[in-house]
Amino acid sequence: MNQTAGYLDANATSKYFFWLFESKNDPKNDPLIVWFSGGPGCSSQLALFAENGPCKVNKEGTDTTANPYSWHNKANVMWVDQPSGVGFSTGFDVRSEVGVAANMYTFFTNFYKEFPEYLERPLYLFGESSAEHYVPAIAHKIWTENKNGANIPFAGLAIGNGLTDPSVQYKYYPEMGHFGGRSEGGHAPAGVLSEGDYIIMKGLLPACELGINKCNQGQSGAINFTACLAAYDTCNLMSEMPIELSGLNPYDLRIKCEHGRLCYDFDVITTYLNNKDVQSQLGVSKKWKSCNMAVNLAFVTTGDWMIDFQDYIADMLDSGDVEMLIYAGDCDYICNWLGNKAWTLALEWSHKDDFNAATDELWPAGSTNETATAKVRSSNKFRFMQVYNAGHMVPMDQPEAALNMVNDFISGNL
């Protein structure tokens, strides 16, 4: 298995760490997928070992085993630690998606100088959770630069369990918490939050929605950072406090939250990536943490959480140049599938009516209600997929379905 790890400049003070694995199938012709974890502030290497990479770490944190559902089966895949200071990457100078996009564009410019052979292979950007902001911002920057003469081979993007349009998505926390999306065909348990919680949350929604609108409208069309921070407090008090008090995992309503803020135990990955021999082979010398909470706080305090990014999606869809996939595990609460589906239906773009008129098809193609692992709606290069029995991290919970989804998407068969 050919692989390359190292650093590339993202700006004058930051270097971004990447880990690239060649495709097991046809590396000279298969697409390049670049993966971004969310947080904001979480390392993409966490996903490499816990979700969709070639290896899993053993129980002792001393060695790895092969992951048969790695996304590099039919694609070259690169996991990048960003923004600055995340994972093995250096610096601490990014606090907004403007900085995210600028730094990643510089990174890609340097990447294609170092590896020009990848200019011949389609580029797909994939991200999860808070990458709902990263991916549209980075993709839109590349797309815009390409219109101005750049030649990055950008072909498509995908966002898993994100919060791309808060003004639409926050409406669905009471519904998901109390009803579980069962009547809409979801697989999360109903009644996680009580009827009393549901009523209180519904009562708090107008203040939340008003705050999000003020955040995005600001004054004279600019972002109002004070309003964004106020909306963050109001909306997350409404949505997160009840689920935290329940003791259940907001990333997967089927299980308890058993390990700190992230609810999952990823300590073996931390142990492995801080092993001196491993770090020596990777060419790094920085203590690795799954998530950098200082970076997280920097993004929160600049209002990034509540800013809408669906307009970037609409711009690229209207061009007809970009393939897009929005997918969501239907047992996640924190970025639930009800809200994700709702924003895709509410998106204002040239083929909105066609997308809304499309049907939700059982997937894989030819499956039945008993054998399907998802439903997908598709029109004019835009897709929404509800992945059955998966939480926030679809590749971890449904690895085979996630790999098939990726392969269908990059081959044009989804």
C-alpha positions in Angstrom: 0.0 0.0 0.0 1.7 3.2 -1.2 1.3 6.1 1.2 2.7 9.5 1.8 2.6 11.7 4.9 4.0 15.1 5.5 3.5 18.8 5.6 2.6 21.5 3.1 2.5 25.2 3.6 -1.0 26.7 4.2 0.3 30.2 4.8 3.4 32.0 6.0 3.0 30.7 9.6 1.0 27.4 9.2 1.9 24.0 7.8 -0.9 21.4 7.3 -0.3 17.8 7.9 -1.7 15.3 5.3 -1.7 11.5 5.0 -2.3 10.2 1.5 -3.1 6.6 0.6 -3.1 5.5 -3.0 -6.0 3.6 -4.4 -5.9 -0.2 -4.2 -7.7 -0.3 -7.6 -6.2 2.0 -10.2 -4.2 4.8 -8.5 -3.2 6.5 -11.8 -6.8 7.0 -12.9 -9.0 6.8 -9.8 -10.2 10.1 -8.3 -8.7 11.9 -5.3 -10.9 12.2 -2.2 -9.8 14.7 0.5 -11.4 14.2 3.9 -12.0 16.9 6.5 -13.2 16.1 10.1 -15.3 18.7 11.9 -15.4 19.9 15.5 -14.5 22.6 14.6 -11.0 21.7 15.7 -10.9 17.9 15.3 -8.2 16.0 13.5 -8.9 14.2 10.2 -6.6 11.4 11.4 -9.3 10.6 14.0 -11.6 9.6 11.0 -8.7 7.8 9.3 -8.5 5.3 12.2 -12.1 5.4 13.6 -14.1 5.6 10.4 -12.9 5.3 6.8 -9.2 4.8 6.6 -7.1 1.7 5.7 -6.4 0.8 9.4 -8.0 0.4 12.8 -6.0 0.7 16.0 -5.9 -2.4 18.3 -7.2 -2.3 21.9 -3.7 -1.7 23.3 -3.0 1.2 21.0 0.2 -0.5 19.8 -0.6 -1.7 16.3 -3.1 -1.6 13.6 -5.4 -4.0 11.6 -6.7 -3.7 8.1 -10.1 -2.1 7.5 -11.8 -3.9 4.6 -14.2 -0.9 4.1 -11.5 1.7 3.7 -12.4 4.4 1.2 -9.1 3.9 -0.7 -10.5 0.7 -2.2 -11.4 2.6 -5.4 -10.0 6.1 -4.8 -6.8 7.8 -3.7 -7.7 9.3 -0.3 -6.0 12.1 1.7 -6.8 13.1 5.3 -5.8 16.7 6.0 -5.5 18.2 9.5 -7.0 21.7 9.3 -7.5 24.5 10.4 -4.2 25.7 11.8 -3.2 24.0 15.0 -5.5 21.0 14.5 -4.0 17.5 14.9 -0.4 17.5 13.7 -0.8 20.8 11.8 0.9 23.9 13.1 0.0 27.5 13.7 -3.0 29.2 15.2 -4.3 31.9 12.9 -7.7 30.8 11.5 -10.9 31.8 13.1 -13.4 31.8 10.2 -14.2 30.1 6.9 -12.5 32.9 5.0 -9.3 31.7 6.6 -10.2 28.1 6.1 -10.8 28.6 2.4 -7.7 30.7 1.8 -5.4 28.4 3.7 -6.7 25.3 2.0 -6.5 26.9 -1.4 -2.8 27.6 -0.7 -2.4 24.0 0.5 -3.9 22.6 -2.7 -1.7 24.9 -4.8 1.3 23.5 -3.1 0.0 20.0 -3.2 -0.4 20.0 -7.0 3.1 21.5 -7.4 4.5 18.6 -5.3 2.2 15.9 -6.9 1.4 17.2 -10.4 0.2 13.7 -11.5 -3.0 14.4 -9.5 -4.0 17.1 -11.8 -5.2 14.3 -14.1 -7.6 12.9 -11.5 -10.9 14.3 -10.4 -11.0 15.9 -6.9 -13.8 15.3 -4.5 -14.0 17.0 -1.1 -15.7 15.1 1.7 -16.4 16.3 5.2 -18.4 15.5 8.3 -20.0 17.5 11.1 -18.5 21.0 11.2 -17.0 20.4 7.8 -20.5 21.4 6.8 -18.9 24.9 6.7 -15.4 23.9 5.7 -16.4 22.0 2.6 -18.7 24.6 1.0 -16.2 27.4 1.8 -13.2 25.5 0.4 -15.1 24.2 -2.6 -16.5 27.6 -3.5 -13.0 29.1 -3.3 -11.6 26.5 -5.6 -14.6 26.8 -8.0 -14.2 30.6 -8.1 -10.5 30.4 -8.7 -11.1 27.9 -11.5 -13.5 30.4 -13.1 -10.6 32.9 -13.0 -8.2 30.6 -14.7 -6.9 28.1 -12.1 -7.0 24.4 -13.1 -7.6 22.4 -9.9 -9.7 19.4 -11.1 -12.5 19.9 -8.7 -15.4 17.6 -9.5 -17.7 17.3 -6.5 -18.3 17.5 -2.8 -20.1 15.6 0.0 -21.2 16.6 3.5 -22.1 14.1 6.2 -24.3 15.0 9.1 -23.6 18.7 8.9 -25.2 22.0 10.0 -25.1 23.9 6.8 -28.3 25.9 7.1 -28.9 26.6 10.9 -32.0 28.7 10.2 -33.8 25.6 8.8 -32.1 22.9 10.8 -32.6 24.0 14.4 -36.4 23.6 13.9 -35.9 19.9 13.9 -34.3 19.3 17.2 -37.6 19.0 19.1 -39.0 16.7 16.5 -35.9 14.5 16.4 -35.5 14.3 20.2 -39.2 13.5 20.9 -40.3 11.6 17.9 -37.0 10.2 16.5 -38.1 10.8 12.9 -40.0 7.5 13.1 -43.1 8.7 11.1 -40.7 9.9 8.4 -39.1 6.5 8.1 -36.2 7.0 10.5 -34.6 4.4 12.8 -33.8 6.4 15.9 -35.9 5.6 19.1 -38.9 7.8 19.9 -39.4 9.4 23.3 -35.7 10.1 24.0 -36.9 13.6 25.1 -40.2 13.8 27.0 -43.3 15.6 25.8 -42.5 18.3 28.4 -39.1 18.8 26.9 -40.6 18.9 23.5 -43.1 21.6 24.4 -40.4 23.8 26.1 -38.1 23.4 23.1 -40.8 24.4 20.7 -41.5 27.5 22.9 -37.8 28.5 22.7 -37.6 28.0 18.9 -38.8 31.5 17.9 -36.0 33.2 19.9 -33.5 30.8 18.4 -34.7 31.5 14.8 -34.7 35.3 15.4 -31.1 35.1 16.7 -29.9 33.1 13.6 -31.6 35.5 11.3 -30.0 38.5 13.1 -26.6 36.7 12.9 -26.8 36.2 9.2 -28.4 39.6 8.3 -26.3 41.7 10.5 -26.2 45.3 9.5 -25.9 46.3 5.8 -25.7 42.7 4.9 -22.6 42.0 7.0 -22.3 39.3 9.6 -23.3 40.4 13.1 -20.9 38.6 15.3 -22.5 39.6 18.6 -25.8 38.4 17.3 -24.2 35.1 16.1 -22.7 34.5 19.6 -26.1 35.3 21.2 -27.8 32.9 18.8 -25.3 30.2 19.6 -26.1 30.5 23.3 -29.9 30.6 22.9 -30.2 27.8 20.3 -27.8 25.4 22.0 -29.4 25.9 25.4 -32.6 24.8 23.7 -31.2 21.9 21.7 -28.3 20.5 23.8 -29.3 20.8 27.4 -32.2 18.4 27.3 -30.2 15.7 25.5 -27.2 16.1 27.9 -29.5 15.6 30.8 -30.9 12.5 29.3 -27.5 10.8 29.5 -27.9 9.5 25.9 -25.4 10.1 23.1 -26.3 13.1 21.0 -24.3 11.6 18.1 -26.3 8.3 18.3 -29.6 8.3 20.2 -29.5 4.5 20.5 -26.7 4.4 23.0 -25.5 6.2 26.2 -22.9 8.9 26.3 -20.1 7.1 28.1 -16.8 8.9 27.5 -16.5 12.7 28.0 -17.7 15.4 25.7 -17.3 13.4 22.5 -19.1 10.4 24.2 -16.8 7.9 22.4 -13.5 6.4 23.6 -10.8 7.2 21.1 -7.9 6.9 23.6 -6.2 4.1 21.7 -5.9 6.3 18.6 -4.3 9.0 20.8 -1.9 6.4 22.2 -1.0 5.1 18.8 -0.4 8.5 17.2 1.8 9.7 20.1 4.0 6.6 19.9 7.6 7.8 19.1 8.2 5.3 16.4 4.9 6.1 14.7 5.7 9.8 14.8 9.2 9.3 13.5 7.8 7.4 10.5 5.2 10.2 9.9 7.8 12.9 10.3 6.0 14.7 13.1 7.0 15.7 16.6 3.8 17.2 18.1 1.6 15.8 20.7 -1.6 14.7 18.9 -5.0 15.3 20.3 -8.3 14.2 18.7 -9.7 17.8 19.0 -8.2 21.1 19.7 -10.7 22.9 21.9 -8.8 26.3 21.6 -9.5 26.2 17.9 -13.1 25.2 18.6 -13.5 28.2 21.0 -11.9 30.6 18.4 -14.6 29.6 15.8 -17.4 29.8 18.3 -16.5 33.2 19.6 -16.3 34.6 16.0 -19.9 33.5 15.4 -19.0 30.8 12.8 -21.4 28.2 14.2 -24.6 30.0 13.2 -23.6 31.3 9.8 -25.5 29.9 6.8 -23.4 28.3 4.0 -26.2 26.9 1.7 -25.8 29.8 -0.7 -22.3 28.5 -1.6 -24.0 25.2 -2.4 -26.6 26.9 -4.6 -24.0 28.9 -6.5 -22.1 25.8 -7.5 -25.2 23.8 -8.3 -26.5 26.5 -10.6 -23.3 26.2 -12.6 -24.0 22.6 -13.4 -20.3 21.8 -12.9 -20.3 20.2 -9.5 -21.6 16.9 -8.3 -23.0 17.1 -4.7 -24.1 14.7 -2.0 -25.6 15.5 1.4 -25.9 12.4 3.6 -27.0 11.8 7.1 -27.2 8.9 9.5 -30.7 8.7 10.8 -29.9 8.0 14.4 -27.9 11.2 14.9 -29.4 14.0 17.0 -26.8 16.8 16.9 -26.9 17.2 13.1 -30.0 15.1 12.4 -31.3 13.8 9.1 -34.7 15.6 9.4 -33.0 19.0 9.4 -30.5 18.0 6.8 -33.2 16.8 4.4 -35.3 19.9 5.2 -32.5 22.4 4.2 -31.9 20.5 0.9 -35.6 20.9 0.1 -35.6 24.5 1.1 -32.5 25.4 -0.9 -33.1 28.1 -3.5 -31.5 27.1 -6.8 -32.4 26.7 -10.4 -33.6 23.1 -10.1 -35.3 23.4 -6.7 -38.7 22.3 -8.1 -37.1 19.3 -9.8 -35.3 18.2 -6.7 -38.4 18.6 -4.5 -40.5 16.7 -7.0 -38.1 13.8 -7.1 -38.9 10.6 -5.1 -36.9 9.1 -2.3 -35.6 5.9 -3.8 -34.5 2.8 -1.9 -30.8 2.2 -2.1 -28.8 0.3 -3.2 -30.6 0.2 -6.5 -32.9 -2.8 -6.8 -33.2 -3.3 -3.0 -36.4 -3.8 -1.1 -37.7 -2.4 2.2 -36.1 -5.4 3.9 -32.7 -5.1 2.2 -32.2 -1.3 1.7 -29.6 0.4 3.7 -30.6 4.0 2.7 -32.9 6.2 0.7 -31.6 8.7 -1.8 -33.2 11.6 -3.6 -31.4 12.9 -6.7 -31.9 15.6 -9.3 -29.5 17.7 -11.5 -26.3 16.6 -9.7 -27.7 17.2 -6.2 -28.5 14.3 -3.9 -29.7 13.7 -0.3 -29.2 10.3 1.3 -30.7 9.1 4.5 -28.5 6.3 5.8 -30.3 3.8 8.0 -29.2 2.8 11.5 -26.2 5.2 11.6 -25.3 8.0 13.9 -23.2 11.1 13.4 -20.3 9.1 12.0 -21.8 7.1 9.2 -18.5 5.4 8.0 -18.0 4.1 11.6 -21.6 2.8 12.1 -22.3 1.6 8.6 -18.9 1.0 7.0 -20.0 -1.2 4.1 -22.9 1.1 3.2 -20.6 4.2 3.4 -18.0 2.6 1.1 -20.7 1.7 -1.4 -22.1 5.2 -1.2 -18.8 6.7 -1.9 -18.0 4.4 -4.8 -21.4 5.0 -6.4 -21.0 8.8 -6.0 -17.5 9.1 -7.5 -18.4 6.8 -10.4 -21.6 8.7 -11.2 -23.9 5.8 -10.3 -25.6 7.3 -7.2 
